[in-house]
Amino acid sequence: MESYECDECGVCCRAFPIFASAEDARHEPRIASEGRRLPMQHETPRWTYRLFPLPFLTACPFAGDDHRCTIYSTRPGVCREMPAGGWQCQEARRRHGLPPLEPNQAHEPSSIAGELR
């Protein structure tokens, strides 16, 4: 399986609607204060708050000017579950005109043999 390393471009915070759960809001109170609670008939255990305003023109309110998440340690579960290099990551990059994230280059044992002393 290929592995990818996030380059912190931040487009994942701008390309898709971001939803957070009530549990996420318990871990990070700013989700409740800065997010928009969904109407009760639309709530699910995973979707209670919308962090990405509609229409889809702006970023998550927790994306800083440097594209980094300002609540990274307490970010919503949906953000934790989005892997670098996954289809959503690659689609977000495409939508924002960025090249695809390339897999990490693993060294073959034979290629590093000369580097060892």
C-alpha positions as CSV (number, residue, x, y, z in Angstrom):
1,M,0.0,0.0,0.0
2,E,1.3,3.4,-0.9
3,S,1.8,6.0,1.8
4,Y,1.6,9.7,1.5
5,E,2.7,12.6,3.6
6,C,0.5,15.7,3.9
7,D,2.1,18.8,2.5
8,E,-0.2,21.1,4.5
9,C,-1.7,22.7,1.4
10,G,-5.0,23.2,3.2
11,V,-7.3,22.5,0.3
12,C,-9.1,19.8,2.1
13,C,-10.5,22.5,4.4
14,R,-11.8,24.5,1.4
15,A,-13.0,21.9,-1.1
16,F,-15.8,20.0,0.7
17,P,-18.5,20.7,3.3
18,I,-17.2,19.8,6.7
19,F,-19.5,18.4,9.3
20,A,-18.9,17.8,13.0
21,S,-20.6,15.7,15.6
22,A,-21.9,16.6,19.0
23,E,-19.0,14.5,20.4
24,D,-16.6,16.6,18.4
25,A,-18.1,19.7,19.9
26,R,-17.7,18.3,23.4
27,H,-13.9,17.9,22.7
28,E,-13.7,21.3,21.0
29,P,-16.3,23.8,22.3
30,R,-15.5,26.3,19.4
31,I,-17.2,23.9,17.0
32,A,-20.5,24.6,18.7
33,S,-19.9,28.3,19.0
34,E,-18.5,28.9,15.5
35,G,-20.2,26.2,13.5
36,R,-23.8,26.2,12.5
37,R,-26.1,23.6,14.1
38,L,-28.0,21.6,11.5
39,P,-31.8,21.5,11.8
40,M,-32.8,18.7,14.1
41,Q,-34.4,16.7,11.2
42,H,-31.1,16.7,9.4
43,E,-28.9,15.7,12.4
44,T,-27.2,12.3,12.6
45,P,-24.8,11.0,15.2
46,R,-21.9,12.1,12.9
47,W,-23.5,15.3,11.5
48,T,-24.7,17.9,14.0
49,Y,-22.7,21.0,13.0
50,R,-21.7,22.4,9.7
51,L,-18.4,24.2,9.7
52,F,-18.2,25.0,6.0
53,P,-20.7,27.7,5.0
54,L,-23.0,27.2,2.1
55,P,-22.7,28.0,-0.7
56,F,-19.3,26.4,-0.9
57,L,-17.2,29.5,-1.3
58,T,-15.2,29.8,1.8
59,A,-13.0,27.6,4.1
60,C,-13.6,26.0,7.4
61,P,-13.6,28.7,10.0
62,F,-10.7,26.9,11.8
63,A,-8.3,27.1,8.8
64,G,-5.7,29.7,9.6
65,D,-4.2,32.2,7.1
66,D,-1.2,29.8,6.8
67,H,-3.7,27.0,5.8
68,R,-3.0,25.1,9.0
69,C,-5.8,23.9,11.3
70,T,-6.1,26.1,14.3
71,I,-7.8,23.3,16.3
72,Y,-5.6,20.4,14.9
73,S,-5.4,18.5,18.2
74,T,-9.2,18.6,18.7
75,R,-10.3,18.7,15.0
76,P,-13.5,16.8,14.0
77,G,-13.5,13.1,13.4
78,V,-14.2,13.6,9.7
79,C,-11.0,15.6,9.4
80,R,-9.0,12.9,11.3
81,E,-10.4,10.2,8.9
82,M,-9.4,11.9,5.6
83,P,-6.0,10.4,4.7
84,A,-3.3,12.3,2.8
85,G,-3.3,11.1,-0.8
86,G,-6.7,9.5,-0.6
87,W,-9.3,10.2,-3.2
88,Q,-10.8,13.2,-1.4
89,C,-7.4,14.7,-0.9
90,Q,-6.6,14.2,-4.6
91,E,-10.0,15.6,-5.7
92,A,-9.5,18.7,-3.5
93,R,-6.1,19.3,-5.0
94,R,-7.5,18.9,-8.5
95,R,-10.3,21.4,-7.8
96,H,-7.8,24.0,-6.6
97,G,-5.3,23.5,-9.5
98,L,-2.7,21.6,-7.5
99,P,-0.8,18.6,-8.8
100,P,-1.7,15.2,-7.3
101,L,0.1,14.4,-4.0
102,E,2.8,11.8,-4.8
103,P,3.4,8.7,-2.7
104,N,6.4,8.7,-0.5
105,Q,9.4,7.2,-2.2
106,A,10.6,4.2,-0.2
107,H,14.2,3.3,-0.6
108,E,14.9,-0.1,-2.1
109,P,17.4,-2.1,0.0
110,S,19.8,-2.2,-2.9
111,S,19.6,1.6,-3.5
112,I,20.7,2.5,0.0
113,A,23.4,-0.2,0.3
114,G,26.0,2.2,-1.0
115,E,25.0,4.9,1.5
116,L,25.6,2.7,4.6
117,R,29.1,2.7,6.1
